[in-house]
Amino acid sequence: DSEPPAGARGAARARGYQPQGGEDHVQQDAAREAPHRCATCGAAFRRAALLRAHLRTHAADKLDGGEPCGDTSATSADLRGHARTHTGDRPYTCQICGKGFTQKSHLGVHTRTHTGEKPFTCQTCGKGFARSNSLSVHMRTHTGEKPYKCQTCGKRFSQTGNLQVHIRLHTGERPYKCQTCGERFTQSSNLLSHMWIHLQTLTREKPYKCHTCGKGFTNSSTLRVHIRTHTGEKPYECQTCGRGFADNSNLRQHMRTHARNNS
């Protein structure tokens, strides 16, 4: 089977699509993990419900282009909601903050951020969630399920976002760029921490002090890395050769040496 087009591939990954490798055992593993395949673009899904939801995007695309879709699985509400993603129409408005939404269900989920309502409850620990998919992700902390697999090293993850961040260790991709100095990062949270450094530099404040040598730092994470120069701790280990590093950025740089050697 051929791989789906780039646009469909991105959407499919978000819904659980597993890329197909060239080797038979990889294809067989992927087929077992995602047995439900779209006949239009080739995207594969673990559950039939996810495939049905995906098929509606094809039907809605046909409707936007003036073609009769003929797909009885797509409701008129689904198609109207999809069309608004192109037109920018947001008819459902939050009465508290004024934010607009393309679908009524999205407004309902948003409203819970104001009310604090968490109708989806974990039957194991009792923790509540505003969204059903958040509950599904949380349940994996109890079951240990890690359905998202790195095709490069085999490491598995409970969330697609964590897998995407991990993949950047192999590719060296750093999509988050500091507009002040140009330094790039693999995660938005790392960029935010970095931006704080610029802010603190402007005010010349270094409130985080090392109790061993007295050196000051602008944020606590930089202090933690510095303390490891005293303790010798190297918590970031290369899964390929076992070498340890005090800072995950040094590990990322090291991983690229393996990538170059294997290319």
Secondary structure, 3 states (H helix, E strand, C coil): CCCCCHHHHHHHHHCCCCCCCCCHHHHHHHHHHCCEECCCCCCEECCHHHHHHHHHHHHHHHHHCCCCCCCCCCCHHHHHHHHHHHHCCCCEECCCCCCEECCHHHHHHHHHHHHCCCCEECCCCCCEECCHHHHHHHHHHHHCCCCEECCCCCCEECCHHHHHHHHHHHHCCCCEECCCCCCEECCHHHHHHHHHHHHHHHHCCCCEECCCCCCEECCHHHHHHHHHHHHCCCCEECCCCCCEECCHHHHHHHHHHHHHHHC
